[in-house]
Amino acid sequence: MSQLRGLPLERAELFGKPSIGARYTHGASYERTGERCCICHRPATNCHHVAPRRLGERFSLVTPDRTWLLRSPLFALCGSGTTGCHNGFHGGSALTARWMWDDPQYERWWWDGILLEQWGPHAEELYGFGFWRIEDKKHDRLIEIREGN
């Protein structure tokens, strides 16, 4: 798929999806909107960029009608990059997030830009078409999240 511009599909899927307990404000700034960590429900202390920053701040998705500049979703988490659930995503990769579509047709609508045209990037309405699946390797469990807060 030439739209991926060299990114593996699994990585490209991370851009533009809904955030959980956080949002972008102006420019590259962001803030927590949720009080609780989306993994353990302890008080959230910061935001995690789901798509690693080393992949870049944005991903340009070229659809038949336009090009979308998509950013990484944000998750409200406890801890820092070296403590708590935030460390679970960074420190040993005990936690990994993946966007899952409810139907293959919805995935095609995403890549064709139909869902983006309807609601735009990071829209809560995308939860009507899919969800976040977070694998917790430390506790051998899967967490499914179908809403942003």
PyMOL commands that set and color helices and strands:
alter all, ss='L'
color gray80, all
select helices_A, chain A and resi 2-4+9-12+53-55+84-90+104-112+114-119+124-128
alter helices_A, ss='H'
color red, helices_A
select strands_A, chain A and resi 22-24+30-32+46-49+58-62+67-71+74-77+95-101+130-136+141-145
alter strands_A, ss='S'
color yellow, strands_A
deselect
rebuild
show_as cartoon
